[in-house]
Amino acid sequence: MFNQIQYFISVVKNHNFTKAAEECHISQPAISQQIKELEGNLGVKLLDRKGRSFKVTPAGQYFYQHGQDIIKNLDELLRQTKEIGTQEKEPYVLRAGYLRNFGTSEFLEAVSKFSKEYPDVQVRITSSGHENLYDLLRTDRIDFAFSDLRRAPSNSYVNDFLTESHFQVIISNNKFPTDQKTITTDDLKDMPCILIVGPNEEAAEEDYYRNILGVRSTFITAQTYDEAAVMAASGQGYLLMNDRTSKLIAHQDALQTMTLLNNGKEMTQDYYAFWKANNSGFYIETFADILKEQFEK
């Protein structure tokens, strides 16, 4: 009967048996016979024929209107069934990115727990700077980003707060008294600020540090934490990072850590999980919940 419903809808839509036959790729006598069989199965007339023309009966009008909904729903059923069948052969891939300069502890714990609970899901990880993560998320090259908040939250994205962190300055212990606990960007203006950046990230990071954080220093770059730590220890510059990440470096004897102040107040940064609102789904939301748990311990 499914084909007969399609034939009937085509006849009414085109108001012509011949055009409907061409659209459905069958002969005109065959489509006419299928409509008659449909009427016989239903026990009502759908078309009131007069020579080569016809009028749609009230029953036919009802059948035409609701038949289109049935066809649409059936097409969607078939599409989703095929999609599920394909996913059975090709595992779901969750593409997650995290902020390089935050550190990996909580994020990797979340990946480990998620992978243990959902072993059939592949997690592909990207580490990058804020602007590159935003671009990857915006262009659908990743599904999920863990990053700092630098823009006003947008309704186009889910913005799930994870944690707040204080800014710390890591510097050679030869530059300031070792018992000094706080410092300002003005105190550091004559020393280079070391940025840990990847390719094509330097300009965006410099703009953020200069215009948002108020850094007055010149900038030099490093590609890894180890390289940056050696540069700081040798007095080439200082590092500015959150208090969680600073613990990865500050244990070295040649370095000291101070809290960064602005107008006498400690400077902080908020960190969020981000994903597109129109790409929200079970695995993305579950991963976000697991990541959030790591910051609540």
C-alpha positions in Angstrom: 0.0 0.0 0.0 3.0 2.3 0.5 3.6 2.6 -3.2 -0.1 3.1 -3.8 -0.1 6.1 -1.4 2.8 7.6 -3.2 1.0 7.1 -6.6 -2.2 8.8 -5.3 -0.3 11.7 -3.8 1.5 12.2 -7.2 -1.8 12.1 -9.1 -3.4 14.7 -6.9 -0.3 16.9 -6.8 0.0 16.9 -10.6 -3.7 16.7 -11.2 -2.8 14.5 -14.1 -2.4 10.7 -14.4 0.2 10.9 -17.2 2.5 13.4 -15.4 2.1 11.3 -12.2 3.1 8.2 -14.1 6.2 9.9 -15.5 7.1 11.1 -12.0 6.7 7.6 -10.5 8.4 5.9 -13.4 5.5 3.6 -14.3 3.0 3.5 -17.1 -0.2 5.5 -17.1 -2.5 2.5 -17.2 -0.5 0.9 -14.3 -0.9 4.0 -12.1 -4.6 4.2 -12.9 -5.0 0.6 -11.9 -3.1 1.1 -8.6 -5.4 3.9 -7.6 -8.4 1.7 -8.3 -6.9 -1.0 -6.2 -6.3 1.5 -3.4 -9.9 2.6 -3.5 -11.0 -1.0 -3.4 -8.9 -1.8 -0.4 -10.2 1.3 1.4 -13.8 0.7 0.3 -14.3 4.5 -0.6 -13.8 6.6 -3.6 -10.9 9.0 -3.5 -11.3 10.4 -7.0 -14.5 11.3 -8.8 -13.6 10.6 -12.4 -15.3 12.4 -15.4 -13.8 11.3 -18.6 -10.1 12.2 -18.6 -10.5 14.6 -15.7 -11.3 14.0 -12.0 -12.2 15.7 -8.8 -10.8 14.7 -5.4 -13.5 13.5 -3.0 -13.6 14.7 0.6 -12.2 11.3 1.6 -9.5 11.8 -1.1 -8.6 15.2 0.3 -8.2 13.8 3.8 -6.2 10.9 2.5 -3.9 13.2 0.4 -3.2 15.5 3.3 -2.4 12.9 5.9 -0.8 10.6 3.4 1.9 13.2 2.9 2.7 13.1 6.6 2.9 9.3 6.5 5.4 9.4 3.6 7.5 12.1 5.3 7.6 10.2 8.6 8.4 7.0 6.8 11.3 8.7 4.9 12.7 10.0 8.2 12.3 6.5 9.7 14.3 5.0 6.8 17.0 7.7 7.1 17.5 7.2 10.8 17.5 3.4 10.4 20.3 3.7 7.8 22.2 6.1 10.0 22.1 3.8 13.0 23.2 0.9 10.8 26.1 2.9 9.5 27.1 3.9 13.1 27.2 0.2 14.0 30.0 -0.2 11.5 31.7 3.1 12.1 32.1 4.1 15.8 31.0 7.4 17.0 33.9 9.9 17.2 34.0 12.7 19.8 36.4 15.4 18.8 37.4 17.3 21.9 39.9 20.2 22.2 41.5 21.6 25.4 43.4 24.8 26.2 47.1 24.1 26.0 48.1 26.6 28.6 45.8 25.3 31.2 47.4 21.9 31.8 46.1 18.4 31.1 45.3 16.9 34.5 41.5 17.3 34.7 41.0 17.0 31.0 42.9 13.7 30.7 41.2 12.3 33.7 37.8 13.1 32.0 39.0 11.4 28.8 40.1 8.3 30.8 36.8 8.0 32.7 34.7 8.7 29.6 36.6 6.1 27.5 36.2 3.5 30.3 32.4 4.0 30.4 32.0 4.3 26.6 34.7 2.1 25.1 33.0 2.1 21.6 33.3 5.8 21.3 36.6 7.1 19.8 37.9 10.3 21.5 40.2 12.5 19.3 42.0 15.2 21.3 43.3 18.5 20.0 45.5 20.8 22.1 45.7 24.5 21.1 45.3 28.1 22.0 42.0 29.9 22.7 41.5 31.5 19.2 42.4 28.3 17.3 40.0 26.2 19.5 37.3 28.7 18.9 37.9 28.6 15.1 37.9 24.7 15.2 34.6 24.7 17.1 33.0 27.4 14.9 33.9 25.5 11.7 32.8 22.1 13.1 36.2 20.6 13.1 35.8 19.8 16.8 32.6 19.0 18.8 33.7 20.2 22.2 36.2 22.8 23.6 37.6 23.3 27.1 38.9 26.9 27.1 39.0 30.2 28.9 36.2 32.7 28.5 37.3 35.7 26.4 34.0 36.6 24.7 30.5 37.4 25.9 28.6 34.0 26.0 26.6 33.4 22.8 23.2 31.6 22.5 24.7 29.7 19.5 26.8 27.8 22.0 26.3 25.9 25.2 28.6 27.7 27.8 29.1 25.4 30.8 31.2 27.0 33.6 33.9 24.7 35.0 36.3 26.6 37.2 38.0 29.8 38.2 41.7 30.2 38.5 44.1 33.0 39.7 46.9 34.3 37.5 50.4 33.5 38.7 53.7 34.9 37.6 56.6 32.5 37.4 60.0 34.2 37.3 63.6 33.6 38.2 64.2 33.8 42.0 67.1 36.2 41.2 64.8 39.0 40.0 62.7 39.8 43.2 62.9 38.9 46.9 62.1 35.3 47.4 59.5 36.1 50.1 57.6 38.4 47.8 54.1 37.0 47.3 52.4 39.4 44.9 53.4 41.5 41.8 51.8 43.8 39.2 52.1 44.1 35.5 53.7 47.5 36.1 56.5 45.8 38.1 57.1 43.5 35.1 57.1 46.1 32.3 60.8 46.0 31.7 61.0 42.2 31.5 59.8 40.1 28.5 56.6 38.0 28.9 57.1 34.4 27.7 54.2 33.1 25.7 53.7 29.4 25.1 52.2 29.4 21.7 51.8 27.2 18.6 52.0 28.3 14.9 50.0 31.3 14.0 48.8 31.9 17.6 51.3 34.6 18.6 49.4 37.7 17.4 46.1 36.7 19.1 47.8 35.8 22.4 49.7 39.1 22.4 46.5 41.0 21.8 44.8 39.3 24.7 47.7 39.7 27.1 48.2 43.3 26.2 44.6 44.6 25.9 42.7 42.3 28.4 45.3 41.4 31.0 47.2 44.7 30.8 50.7 43.3 30.2 53.1 46.1 29.3 56.1 43.9 28.5 57.5 42.9 25.2 56.9 39.3 24.2 59.1 36.3 23.5 57.8 32.8 22.7 58.3 29.2 23.6 56.7 26.1 22.2 56.7 23.9 25.4 56.5 24.2 29.2 60.0 22.9 29.5 61.4 25.4 27.1 59.5 28.2 28.8 60.7 27.1 32.3 64.4 27.2 31.2 63.9 30.6 29.7 62.3 31.9 32.9 65.0 30.3 35.1 67.8 31.9 33.1 66.2 35.3 33.5 65.1 35.8 29.9 61.5 36.7 30.9 58.6 35.6 33.0 55.6 33.3 32.6 52.0 34.3 33.2 49.6 31.4 33.8 46.8 30.1 36.0 47.6 28.8 39.4 46.8 25.2 38.5 49.3 25.1 35.6 51.9 27.0 37.5 52.3 24.0 39.8 53.7 22.0 36.9 56.7 24.4 36.7 57.1 26.3 39.9 58.6 23.5 41.9 62.0 24.1 40.4 64.5 25.7 42.8 65.5 28.4 40.3 62.0 29.8 40.0 59.5 31.6 42.3 55.8 32.1 42.0 53.9 35.3 42.8 50.2 36.2 42.5 49.4 38.8 39.9 47.5 41.9 41.1 45.5 44.5 39.2 44.5 47.6 41.2 45.3 45.7 44.4 43.0 42.7 43.5 44.0 39.3 42.4 43.4 38.7 38.7 41.3 35.7 37.8 40.2 33.8 34.7 37.0 31.7 34.1 37.2 28.4 32.2 34.2 26.8 30.4 33.2 23.9 28.3 31.8 25.0 25.0 29.9 23.2 22.2 27.5 24.3 19.5 23.9 24.4 20.7 22.7 22.7 17.5 25.3 19.9 18.0 24.3 19.0 21.5 24.0 15.3 22.1 24.3 12.5 24.6 28.1 11.9 24.3 29.0 15.6 24.2 26.9 16.4 27.3 28.1 13.3 29.1 31.7 14.2 28.5 31.0 17.8 29.7 29.5 16.4 32.9 32.5 14.1 33.5 34.9 16.9 33.0 33.0 19.1 35.4 33.2 16.4 38.0 37.0 16.6 37.9 36.9 20.2 39.1 34.5 19.4 41.9 36.7 16.9 43.6 
